[in-house]
Amino acid sequence: MEDKLLDICGTTDRLALVLSGGSVRRYHQDGSVHPQSVSDHTWRALIILLHFWPEISRQVLLAMTYHDVAERYIGDIPATVKLNSPEISNTLNDMEVEFTQFLNLPMKRDLSPTDYHRLKCADYIELCITCRVQSGRRARQIYERGVDLVSKHLLNLPKEEHGPISEFMLLLKTDCWRS
């Protein structure tokens, strides 16, 4: 693993790798969506997580904090690539696990199923907010896919948690909400 990291990232220093993971640019492949750093996305996703689940565990907060750090190693691969190619998705997942384990970071897969779906809801709500306030066909497509993914993960949460998230997603759909 160390040789791979030196070749791809130029270092094997844990702190340097984790910190530089925050500077990876999201949406870099699409000029119609304003780029966003992993750090910006993660901070916003953490705030969303705490907004909807103020008593969320430290384990979930840490998993969210580090959830995209592996993009320093594998890059920000568009979700459509992963969805349309299970082979690529599996390879990227294996690489992410290898990187995350090497750095001894918390992993989403170690969360309870409920907490995993909470994390994913917050992650996709942040994506929806980011793309909703932008113009352009591609931003709209990403937003709509994000809405579908929030709905998918919401179905795996206790019913009493559905209301606030569903209400927010309806509000986000209107022009009444701005970040």
C-alpha positions as CSV (number, residue, x, y, z in Angstrom):
1,M,0.0,0.0,0.0
2,E,2.8,2.4,0.8
3,D,4.3,2.1,-2.7
4,K,0.9,2.8,-4.2
5,L,0.4,5.9,-2.0
6,L,3.8,7.2,-2.8
7,D,3.1,6.7,-6.5
8,I,-0.4,8.3,-6.5
9,C,-0.3,10.8,-3.6
10,G,3.4,11.5,-3.2
11,T,3.4,10.7,0.5
12,T,2.5,8.0,3.1
13,D,2.1,10.5,5.9
14,R,-1.3,9.9,7.6
15,L,-2.0,13.5,8.5
16,A,-0.9,14.8,5.2
17,L,-3.1,12.3,3.4
18,V,-6.1,13.0,5.5
19,L,-5.7,16.8,5.3
20,S,-5.1,16.8,1.5
21,G,-8.3,14.6,1.1
22,G,-10.2,17.7,2.0
23,S,-8.9,19.6,-1.0
24,V,-10.2,17.2,-3.6
25,R,-12.6,19.0,-6.0
26,R,-16.1,17.5,-6.4
27,Y,-18.0,18.0,-9.7
28,H,-14.7,18.6,-11.5
29,Q,-15.9,16.7,-14.6
30,D,-18.9,18.9,-15.2
31,G,-18.5,22.6,-16.0
32,S,-22.1,23.4,-15.3
33,V,-21.8,22.6,-11.6
34,H,-19.6,24.9,-9.5
35,P,-16.8,22.9,-8.0
36,Q,-16.8,22.2,-4.3
37,S,-14.1,20.9,-2.1
38,V,-14.5,17.7,-0.1
39,S,-13.9,19.9,3.0
40,D,-16.8,22.2,2.1
41,H,-19.1,19.2,1.4
42,T,-18.1,17.4,4.5
43,W,-18.6,20.4,6.8
44,R,-22.1,21.0,5.3
45,A,-23.0,17.3,5.5
46,L,-21.9,17.3,9.2
47,I,-24.2,20.3,9.9
48,I,-27.1,18.6,8.2
49,L,-26.5,15.4,10.1
50,L,-26.5,17.4,13.4
51,H,-29.6,19.4,12.4
52,F,-31.7,16.3,11.8
53,W,-30.1,14.1,14.5
54,P,-28.7,16.4,17.2
55,E,-28.0,13.4,19.5
56,I,-26.1,11.4,16.8
57,S,-23.2,9.3,18.1
58,R,-19.5,10.3,17.9
59,Q,-19.0,7.2,15.7
60,V,-21.3,8.5,13.1
61,L,-19.8,12.0,13.2
62,L,-16.3,10.6,12.7
63,A,-17.5,8.4,9.9
64,M,-19.0,11.5,8.2
65,T,-15.9,13.5,8.8
66,Y,-13.8,11.0,7.0
67,H,-16.3,9.6,4.5
68,D,-14.7,11.1,1.4
69,V,-11.1,11.3,2.4
70,A,-10.3,8.3,0.2
71,E,-11.1,10.5,-2.8
72,R,-7.5,11.7,-2.3
73,Y,-6.4,8.3,-3.4
74,I,-9.1,7.2,-5.9
75,G,-10.5,10.6,-7.1
76,D,-14.0,11.9,-7.2
77,I,-15.5,9.4,-9.6
78,P,-19.0,10.4,-10.8
79,A,-21.8,8.3,-9.3
80,T,-23.1,7.6,-12.8
81,V,-19.8,5.7,-13.6
82,K,-20.2,3.6,-10.5
83,L,-23.9,3.0,-11.2
84,N,-23.3,1.9,-14.8
85,S,-20.3,-0.2,-14.2
86,P,-20.5,-2.6,-11.2
87,E,-16.9,-3.8,-12.0
88,I,-15.5,-0.3,-11.6
89,S,-17.7,0.3,-8.6
90,N,-16.4,-2.8,-6.9
91,T,-12.8,-2.0,-7.7
92,L,-13.2,1.6,-6.4
93,N,-14.8,0.3,-3.2
94,D,-11.9,-2.1,-2.6
95,M,-9.4,0.7,-3.1
96,E,-11.4,2.9,-0.7
97,V,-11.5,0.2,1.9
98,E,-7.7,-0.4,1.5
99,F,-6.9,3.3,1.8
100,T,-9.2,3.8,4.8
101,Q,-7.9,0.8,6.6
102,F,-4.3,1.9,5.9
103,L,-5.0,5.2,7.6
104,N,-7.0,3.6,10.4
105,L,-10.0,5.8,9.7
106,P,-13.6,5.1,10.7
107,M,-15.6,3.4,8.0
108,K,-19.3,3.8,7.0
109,R,-19.6,0.0,6.8
110,D,-18.9,-0.3,10.6
111,L,-22.0,1.8,11.4
112,S,-25.4,0.2,12.3
113,P,-27.7,0.0,9.3
114,T,-29.8,2.9,10.7
115,D,-26.8,5.1,11.3
116,Y,-25.4,4.3,7.9
117,H,-28.7,5.5,6.3
118,R,-28.7,8.6,8.4
119,L,-25.2,9.4,7.2
120,K,-26.2,8.8,3.5
121,C,-29.3,10.9,3.9
122,A,-27.2,13.8,5.2
123,D,-24.6,13.2,2.4
124,Y,-27.3,13.3,-0.3
125,I,-29.2,16.2,1.2
126,E,-26.0,18.2,1.0
127,L,-25.6,17.2,-2.7
128,C,-29.2,18.3,-3.3
129,I,-28.7,21.7,-1.6
130,T,-25.5,22.3,-3.6
131,C,-27.1,21.4,-6.9
132,R,-30.5,23.0,-6.3
133,V,-29.2,26.5,-6.0
134,Q,-27.3,26.2,-9.3
135,S,-28.6,26.6,-12.8
136,G,-28.0,24.2,-15.7
137,R,-29.4,20.9,-16.9
138,R,-26.6,18.8,-15.4
139,A,-27.0,20.4,-11.9
140,R,-30.7,19.7,-12.2
141,Q,-30.1,16.1,-13.1
142,I,-27.7,15.6,-10.2
143,Y,-30.2,17.3,-7.9
144,E,-33.0,14.9,-9.1
145,R,-30.8,11.9,-8.6
146,G,-29.9,13.1,-5.1
147,V,-33.6,13.5,-4.3
148,D,-34.1,9.8,-5.3
149,L,-31.2,8.7,-3.2
150,V,-32.4,10.6,-0.1
151,S,-35.8,8.9,-0.6
152,K,-34.2,5.5,-0.9
153,H,-32.2,5.9,2.3
154,L,-35.1,7.5,4.2
155,L,-37.1,4.4,3.6
156,N,-34.6,2.5,5.8
157,L,-35.0,4.9,8.8
158,P,-37.6,4.8,11.5
159,K,-40.9,6.3,10.4
160,E,-40.7,9.1,13.0
161,E,-37.6,10.4,11.3
162,H,-39.3,10.7,7.9
163,G,-41.4,13.9,8.6
164,P,-38.7,16.5,9.1
165,I,-36.6,15.2,6.2
166,S,-39.5,14.9,3.8
167,E,-40.7,18.4,4.8
168,F,-37.2,19.8,4.2
169,M,-37.0,18.1,0.8
170,L,-40.3,19.6,-0.2
171,L,-39.2,23.0,0.9
172,L,-35.9,22.6,-1.0
173,K,-37.9,21.9,-4.1
174,T,-39.5,25.4,-4.0
175,D,-37.7,28.7,-4.5
176,C,-38.4,29.5,-0.8
177,W,-35.3,27.9,0.5
178,R,-31.8,29.3,0.2
179,S,-28.6,28.4,1.9
